[in-house]
Amino acid sequence: MTYFIDLDISKYKHDCFVMNEYGDVILETFSFDNNIIGFNTLLNELQKLDPSFEKKIGLEATGHYGLNLKIFLEKNNFSYMEINPILINQFSKATTLRRTKTDKKDASLIALYISTMTYKPYLNSSYHLQCLKSLCRMRWSLVEERTRYLVYMTNILDQIFPEFKPFFSNGFKSSTAMYLIENYTTASKIARMNIDSYNKMKAQLRHTLSYARFLELKQLAKDTVGNEDEILTYQLKTYLELFKELDTRINEIESLIASEYLGLHCHIHTIPGIGVISAATILSEIGNIERFETANQLLSFAGLEPSVIESGTMSFKGKMVKHGSSNLRRVLMNCAEMQLVHNPKFYDYYLKKKNEGKHHRVCLSHIAKKVVRIIFYLERNDCDYDSHKVR
């Protein structure tokens, strides 16, 4: 006999429903709070069930809301299976035409769903990667925020000194550009710089402008069509301070990510063009590689597989199915672009797809698929990248 136990996760409370393999209701849906009292209530109810029966627990993947409950189940020796909410939604549509959604209905629905499929419990070892995943997502959030401040600074400089950013080929990525904004801010101050100012800048920066370029910038500052304004200057300084603070925090987080990742003895970073931070992000999003039996399952998780449409004599592949991890897919696509620089075999494959008339992003998605298959092989076989084995 088997108990099918459904846990419907929400922010402040959870719902539980238990049925047996014949569909008989063992425990009607009951709610318990998202705290230790509620967790113990759940534990007491589960311990009342016949210990000789197998217990299969199912719950939707709901991000951090169910994390503490999953850890609690793990500590009390219960296995569980996480299910993509999209699958539950599709299953619900297949079982009824009514448009009703309640916590009690969801609770019984998941139990019914796991009774119809192969039970694949979530691997406990994946929790060792939870901190790394949290750090990687925090880093990405801060990088996006830092980029916004960079855009704000550009907009203000377009009014104060529009010739400034085009003067630097790397824009604000130049340490010289940041130095000048921080120390001089306005075009009039830059125009008044002298040889002592230049020598001071050279002493503080490893790479900076030649003296000829320095004089060219001064002339641009004198002839600028921009208009200085106290409010705009204040905004520019404020955004710069916020940008630098975020930059410092991002560097600290990247050090923590590198330390956590290198302690896990993985092999993703041995692929040329994939740095430690990208490798850590990929690993943290994938979790335990043992969850995936084939590389195709990993491709599906990343949302990189194409849709397949077959009907009668008609058969073709459609657009990419983006139901997987968007964070993982973003990093993989970025890494795919880097393969064009570091791996000639990948570049040849890119050209082959390009000559078939495919768009640049479509060609990159094919490269990303090859990268995923390599990652799957490296992690499953516990080995480093070998370019001679790439086909």
Secondary structure, 3 states (H helix, E strand, C coil): CEEEEEEEECCCEEEEEEEECCCCEEEEEEEEECCHHHHHHHHHHHHCCCCCCEEEEEEECCHHHHHHHHHHHHHCCCCCEEECHHHHHHHHHHHCCCCCCCHHHHHHHHHHHHCCCCCCCCCHHHHHHHHHHHHHHHHHHHHHHHHHHHHHHHHHHHHHCCCHHHHCCCHHHCHHHHHHHHHCCCHHHHHCCCHHHHHHHHHHCCCCCCHHHHHHHHHHHHCCCCCCCHHHHHHHHHHHHHHHHHHHHHHHHHHHHHHHHHCCCCCHHHCCCCCHHHHHHHHHHHCCHHHCCCHHHHHHHHCCCEEEEEECCEEEEEEECCCCCHHHHHHHHHHHHHHHHHCHHHHHHHHHHHHCCCCHHHHHHHHHHHHHHHHHHHHHHCCCCCHHHCC
